Amino acid sequence: MLHSLRTPCHNADMNATPAASSARPLELPQGFVPALMASLCASVSISVASGSYHPLAVFFVAATLAILGWQFSAALWPRRQTAPWPRAMLIAAFLGLLVFAGIALHDDVLMYAIRPWRLGRTAQVASLLLLASYIPEITGWRTVSSRLRTARFAAFAVATLLAGVDAIYASPAPRIDVWTLQTQSAIALEHGQNPYTHVATHDTDRGTFLVPFVYPPTQALLSLAGHLLGGDVRFTLLIAMLIAGFCLRSIARRAGWPLLSFVEDAPTLYLWLSPKLFFILEQAWVDPIQLALFAMTIRAHLARRPLLTAALLGLTVSSKQSMLWLIPLGAVLLEFRARQWIGAVVAGAAAAIPFALWDFAALRHAVIDFELSLPPRADALTINAWAANVAHIAIPGAVGTVLAAVLTGVGTWALRRRGVFGLGIASATIYLFFFAFNKWAFANYYFFVLGLAALAASTSFYARAVPALEIVLAPSETEASTIIAPTR
């Protein structure tokens, strides 16, 4: 007789109970832990010298390149769906977070603090204690209830929020052009002035030239929101960090796998516990916004909200110049229809049109011409800088652009049926190669990569295609019963 029929429940909005998790062998997607290890290497690379050039930092960039390159190739020619030795893989992912904790506790974190970062240090210790609570589950001793896993994740979120708020108040005026430009832009907009004509400051490193407000209009409006709501543009970035973390967890949970609580939390923890998270916040680098918008795009797609997905992708692309690679990659892999293409264009252009009409020449100079005129940096954390400093070889900055273009073309074509899984691993790989072989890249660039790698870990749960069915004979006391189960 037909004893059971089991098929995977993808994209279902369901959460496995601990009982469900323990009723079957532990399984992890093939790409889950490698993506987290790529996030780990990218995090360590910017922890060595705060995102500037250092031979050891370049080593970890190279390690990240190797891992993501391998995973991108594996996505093109998948051989197996689940990872071998899942318990060992899980322990490795947990040890990676302990590495984060050790680095963070011995790192100064904030560069321009005017008082001790007490709440932040308390949050770091609290996070370490929360991490210890996963050990019984990871070792297979016992699982936890749904209520406890939700409370623990909420505790991580609160710790991140409090540490972030304290970082902003402990370092209220960082001496970096990024924060100055965003703050001046918000004040200009508040008084009805055009930031592209009224805002400029000396560059942080040498102070030899004036930097205009270099961000697109979408970012100008988001910075204004943080300024109006919290009195500091960095509140927008802190909210973006939290949103990105919630999306990473939600994406993994929606896949329908019976997940241990550590597995569903791990991608978020690799973001929130990254040692330089609050350094990025202090410096006011805007990359958490692009990460949050992109994670929201994937989450909206999984929720089957096509117009919202399109609008969020349009906002993502319009929020920073380097997001252009996501136009073909995101639209094709998420299978946009004509109406979604139109929605993405409208959402992306909505913020830019008023500023273009206001003063197009000023907008073009700040957002395009100035960026293209910047020279290579010997202190950049790139393969190019390493080749120049060590081997005295000049690698053109265009190499990164060419590599990104090739990978985007390959990913868009070869992964077009792989959905959010293909989008996750392809975006992380493309941006890593784009930054690592460009004329400059610093902490914020690799922060974006580490976030994309964590996002790839979340999307790895969608790599499994709908499997074929195999018939297994199950003997009983009276007759052989047929179990139809999915092959993996």
N, C-alpha and C positions, 0 to 999 in steps of 0.2 A: 504494500500500500504506500501511498505518498505520505512519508513521515514528516518532512519539513521542506520548505522552499525558502531559501535565504538569498536575497540580493542586496547589494550595497545600497545604502540610502544616501546618495550624494545630494548636497545642497539642501538637505532637510534641516529645519530649524529644531533640532533635538539635541539634548544633552545626555550623554550616557551616565548612568548611575555607577557607583563603585561596584555594585554587584555585577552589572553588565560588563564592566572592565575586567573583572577577575574571572568571569565565566569562560573566557577564551584566552588563548595564548597572547602575550604582548606582541603587538605589531607596530612598526614604525614605517612610514614611507621611506623609500630608498634615499631621497634627497634631503630629508629633514635635518639630520645631524650634520651632514656636510655643509648645508647652508648656514647653520648656527656656527660652525667652525670658521666659515668665511667671515661671519659677523665678528667673531672673536678676534681673528687676525687683523681685521680692519680697525677694530677698537684699540688693540694693543699698538698698532702702527702710529696712531695719533697720541698715544699715551707716552711714548718714548721721549719726544721733544715737543710736546704740545702741538703736533701737526706740522712742524717744520722739518727740514731735511736732517736726516741722521742715518748712517749706514744700517743700523739695526732696524730703524723704522722702515727703510726701503726693503729690508728682508721680509718683514711682515706684509708689506704691500705685495711683494712677489709671491708670498704664500697665498695671499687672498686671490691673486690672479690665477694661480695654479688650481686652487679649489673651485673657483667659479668657472674657469675655463673647462675643467673636467665635468662639472655638473651641466654646463650648457651643452657640451658634446653628448653627455648621457641622455639629456632630454631629446636630442635629435634622433638618437638611436637607442631607445629604451630596451633594456635586456631583462630587468626584473622589477617588480613593483614594490616589494617590501625589503627592508634592510636586514642583513644578517646580524646575528648577535644583538638583538634589540636591547637587552638589559645592559650590556656593556656600552652600547651607544648612548643609552640614557644616562649612565653614570658619567660618561665623557662629557655630555652636555652639562650635567650638574657641576662637574669639576671646572668647566669653563667659567661658570658664574662665580665660583670660589676664587678663580684667578682675578676676575673683575673686582671682587670685594677686597682682595689683598692689594691690588694696585690703587684702588680708590682710597683706602684707608691711609695709604702712605703718600698720597698725592696732594699737592697744595690746592688743586682744583681751580680756585678763583685767583685771577692775576691782579685785580685792582681792588681787592676788598679793603674797606676802611675800618672794619671791625671783624671779630671772629665769626665764622660761619657755624654757629653752635647747633642750630636746628638741622643743618645739613649733615653734620657729623653724627648727630643723634639718629637721623634717618638712615645713615649708612650702617650703624650698629644694629638698628632695628631690622633692616633688610637682611643682614647676615643671620640674625636669629630666625627670621621668617624662612630663609633658605634652609636652615637646619630642619624645619618642620616637614620638608619634603623627603627626608632620608628614609623614614619607614616605608613610604610608598615606592620610592625608587629601588630599594633593596628587595621589594616584594614581600615585606613583612605584613603590611596592612594598607588598606585604602582609606580614604576619608569621605565624609558625607558631602553632599552637594552644598549644604549650608556652610560647612567649614571651608570648602575650597573657594566659595564666593567671598566669604569674610576675609580670607587670607589675601586674595587678589585685591580686594578693596583696601586692605592695609598697605599693600605695596603702592597703590595709587595715592593714598593719603600721604604716605612718606615722600613720594615723588613731588606731590603738590607743595607740601610744607617746605621741603628742601629747596624747591625752585623759588618759592616766594622769598625765603630767607636769603637766597643767593642774590636776588634782585635788590633787596634792601641792604645787604652787606656790601654790595658793590654798586652803589647808586649811579655812578658816572664813570663807566670804564673809558679809558683813554684809547679809543679805537675808532677809526673813521666810520665803521659800519654802524655803530650805535649812534654816533653824532649825526650822520646823514639821515637815519630813520627818524630820530627825534626832531631834527630841524624840519624834515619833510612833514611830519605830523603837525607841528606847530604852524607851518606855512599853510597847510590845508585848513587848519582850524580857523585861520584868519583870512581865508579866501584867496591865498596866493598860490601860484604855480610852483611846485617844488623843483621842476626842471629848469626854471629860470632864476629862482631865488635861493637855492640851496647849493652849497659847495663847502668843502673843508679840505685841509691839507691831508695827504696820505699819511698813514700811521707810521710806516717804516722809515721813510727818509724825510718826509715833510717838504719835498722839493717841488711838488706840483699840486694843483687843486683837483679834487675829485668831485664830480657832480653827483647828483642823486642817481645812482646807476641802476636802480631796480625798476622793473616794469610797473605800470599804474596799479595793477592788481595788488602788488606788494605794498604800494603807497597807501592804499585804502585799508589793508589789513593792519599795517603799522599804526595808522590813525585810530583804528578800533581799540588796539591795546593802550594807546595813549589816553583815549577818552575814558575807557573803562577802568583802568588801573593806575593811570598817571605815568606809565612807562610802556614803551612799545614792546618790551620783552614779555609782557603778559600774554600777548598774542602767541609768542613762541612757546611759552609754557603750556598754554591751552592746547596748542598743536601737538606737543609732545605727549600729552595725556590722551588726546583723541587718537593719535597714531597707535598708542599702546592698546587702547580698548579695541580698535579695529583689528589689530593683529590677533588678539585672542578670539574675537568674534568670528573672524574668517576661519580659523582652525576648528572652532566648535561647530560651525555650520556644516562641515564636511560629512558628518554622520558617523565618523569613526568612534568606537568606544575608547575615549581618551582618559589616561591618567591625568590628574590635575596638573602635575608638573609638565606634561607634554603640551597641554593647551595653554599653559602660562609661559612656557620657555621663550617663544619668540618675543613676547612683550618684555620679559625680564632681560633679554639680551639688548633691548633698547633702553629700558629704564635704569638698568644697573651698569650701563656702559660708563667706564671711569671718567670720561670727559663730557658726559651729558650736561652737567651744570656749567662747565667751562664754555661749551657752545652757547648755552643760555646767557651767561654773563657777557660774552662778546657780541651778542645780538645777531649772530649769523642766522640767516632766514631759512636755512635748509629744512628745519623741522616742519615748516609750513608745506613745502613740496611733498615731504614724506606723508604728512597727514592727509593732504588732499588726494594723493595717489592711493593711499590705503582706503580712504573713503570711497574712491571710485570703484575699487574692486569689491568692497563691501556692498555698495549699491547694486553692482552687477549681480552679485549672488542673491540679493534680495529681489531681483527681477524688477528693478526700477530703471528702465532704459533711458528715459529722458534725464533723470537725476544722474545716472552714470555718465551720460554725455556732457552734462553741464559741469560735473566735477572734473572730468578729464580736460575740458576746455579751460577751467580755472587753473588746474595744475600746470598746463602748458603755458598759460599766460602769466604765471607768477614768477618765472625766472627764465632767462634766455636759454639756459642749457637744457630746458625741458622739452626742446623741440623733437628729440628722438622719440618721445612718447606719442607723437601724433600718428605715425603709421603703425607703430607697434601696438599701442592701446586700442586704436579703432579697429584694426584688422583682427587681433586676437580676441577682442570682445565682440566681434561680429556686428559692428555698427551697420545700421540701415541708413537710408537717406535722411530720414527725420533726425536721427541721432547725430549724423555728421553736421547737419544744420544747427542743431542745438549746441553742439560743442563749439562751433565757430561763433555763434551768437554769444554764448557765455564767455568765451575767451576774449572777444573783441569789445564786450560791453564796457569794461573799465578803460580800455585804451582809447576808444573813439573820442570821448570828451577832451582828453589831454592832447590827442593829435590835432583836434580842431583848435585847441587853446594855443599851442605853439608846436607845430610839427617838427620844425628844425631843431628846437631845443630837446624835444623828446628823442629824436633820432640820434643826436649827438651823445646824449647821456646813456642811452640804452644800447646803442649799436656801435657808433663810431669810436667812442672812448674805450669801450671794452676791447675792440679790435686793435687799438693802438698800443695797448699795454705790452711791454717787453717781457721776455722770459725771465724767470727768477731763479737764481742759483740756490736759494734757500728753500725752494719748493720741494714738497715731498712727492717726487715723480721719478720714474725710470729715466727720463730725459736729464734731470739734474744729476742723478747718480752717474750716468754715462759721461756727462760733462766734467764732474768733479773727480771721478776715479779713472776713467778711461780716456778722458779728453776727447770724447766723440760728441759732436753736435747732432742731436736728433731733432729734426724739425717738429715744431708743435703741431703741425698739420697731421702728423702720424696718428695722433689720438683721434682726430676727426675722421680720418680714413678708416681706422679700425672700427670706430663706432658705427660708421655708415655701413661697412661690410656686415658687421654683426647684426645691425638692425635689419638689413635686407635678408640675411639668412634666417634670423629669428621670425621675421614677419611671414616669410614664405613657409619655412619648414615647420614652424610651431603654430600655424594658423588654426589647427584643429585641437590644440591643447589647452585653450581657454586660459583661466587665471593661473594655472600651473606654469604654462609656457610664458605668460606675461611676467610672473614673479621672477623666475630664474633668468629670463632674457634681459629684463630691465636692470637687474643687479650686475650682470656681466657686462652689458653695454656701457653703463656709466662708470664701472671700474676701469675698463680699458680706455674710455674717453678721458678720464681724469689722470690716470697713471702715466699716459704717454703724451700729455699736453704740456704747454709751456709753463703752467703753474697749477698747483693744487695744494690745499692746506687742510687743516683739521675739519672744517665744515664739509668739504667735498667727501672725505672718507666717512664722516658721520652719516651723510646721505647714503653712501654705499652700505654701511653696516646696517642701517635701517632697511634698505632694500633687501639685503641678505636675510634679515629676520623675517621680512615679508615673504620672501621666497620659501622660507621654512614653513610658514603658515599655509601658503598655497600648495605645498608639496602634497597635502592631503587630497588634492584634486587631480593628482597625476594618474590615478588608477582608472583605466577605462572600464566600461561595463563588461564584466568577465563572461566567458563562456561557462556553460553549466556542465558539471561532470556528475556522473551517476555512481554512487557508492553503495554497495550492499551492506546493510546493517543487520546482523542476525538478531532474532528475538527468540522467545521461548517457543513460539508456534510457527513462525514463518520468517522469511527474509523480507525486511522492509526496505524500501528504496528511499535513500536520502539524496536529494538534489541540492548540491552545494556549489557555490561559485569557486572557480579556480583562480589562483592568484599568480 
